[in-house]
Amino acid sequence: MWSYVVRRVLYNVPIFLVIVLILMGLLRINDPVAARLGKVASAEAIAAERDRMGLNRPFPEQYADFLWDFARMDFSERSWDQAQTVGQVVFPSIVPSLSITVPALALSAGVSIVIGLIAAANRGKLIDRALMLGAVLGMCVSYLVYIILGQKFGAFWLSERLGTRIFAVQGYEDWTTWSRPLNALRTWAHYCLLPVLISVVVTMGYDTRFYRAVIVEQATSDYVRTARAKGCGERRVMFKHLLRNAMIPIITRIMITLPFVVVGSLLLEIFFGIPGMGRTLYNSIINKDFPVTQAIVALLAAIFIASNILTDVLYAIVDPRVRLS
């Protein structure tokens, strides 16, 4: 297995290099120094700013230096917009992002699989049609609409009815600093639970329809008919036989959903004021802080490549018929 993982990593290295090359090239199409200083800046000021930003060096040298620093996880380069290093800007944003994306992905996958199983077990019945109708209706509503409605009813309206603020409209507090787990859970729920629920509602419609289709397809297989002929109960057939054989498309769906969860967290972080990677990336693009932009995009590209490799490894774990070669 490890030899396969190493080969896959080596195969994806050129892809990562091209992504970084295109990113750094696109960021430098328009002169960032002129954009920051304006048209009235003197030649001396422009030259000094280019020297401070490191843009006076040849592009291949800038590209090689960034790759070398990224390979060593050295983010000591200075931010162009803040009096901090890139690492001091990027690393504090990782935990807030994970506080939203990881629970949202896990909860959405779990709920969608259960609903898909229920719909598939009652295929053609009223409950199946009602669940699929709800899934389609959920897919027809924009992400922004869910965010606005969530803030309106989940934060303001619910707080007025209960007389206390259950969910925060904006802001974030580091829940990992609490020594007591219960206090940490309360802090996380106050700031992150509403964004997580919104993300789950948005993605659940797409996931539910996909999982139902996969399970219905598996339900017509010979091994399912054989299990039922042997007298296995419907619950045992659904959870032990059918769900286990459907894990490969389920794993594929979860890994494919990961980039969309990250994109969705960008909107959530902006509207809820959560200082995550999405919001940090957005601010760095607006402020033309290219060192931070390059670092975050490169990290996301590396995470996406790693998720693809992990998908193949999980195939071999859940299905003994799959061989990594």
Secondary structure, DSSP 8 states (H G I E B T S, - for coil): -HHHHHHHHHHHHHHHHHHHHHHHHHHTSS-HHHHHH-TT--HHHHHHHHHHHTTTS-HHHHHHHHHHHHHTT---SB-SSSSSBHHHHHGGGHHHHHHHHHHHHHHHHHHHHHHHHHHHHTTTSHHHHHHHHHHHHHHTS-HHHHHHHIIIIIIIIHHHHHTS--S-SS----GGG-SSHHHHHHHHIIIIIHHHHHHHHHHHHHHHHHHHHHHHHHHTSHHHHHHHHTT--HHHIIIIIIHHHTHHHHHHHHHHHHHHHHHHHHHHHHHHT--SHHHHHHHHHHTT-HHHHHHHHHHHHHHHHHHHHHHHHHHHHH-TT----
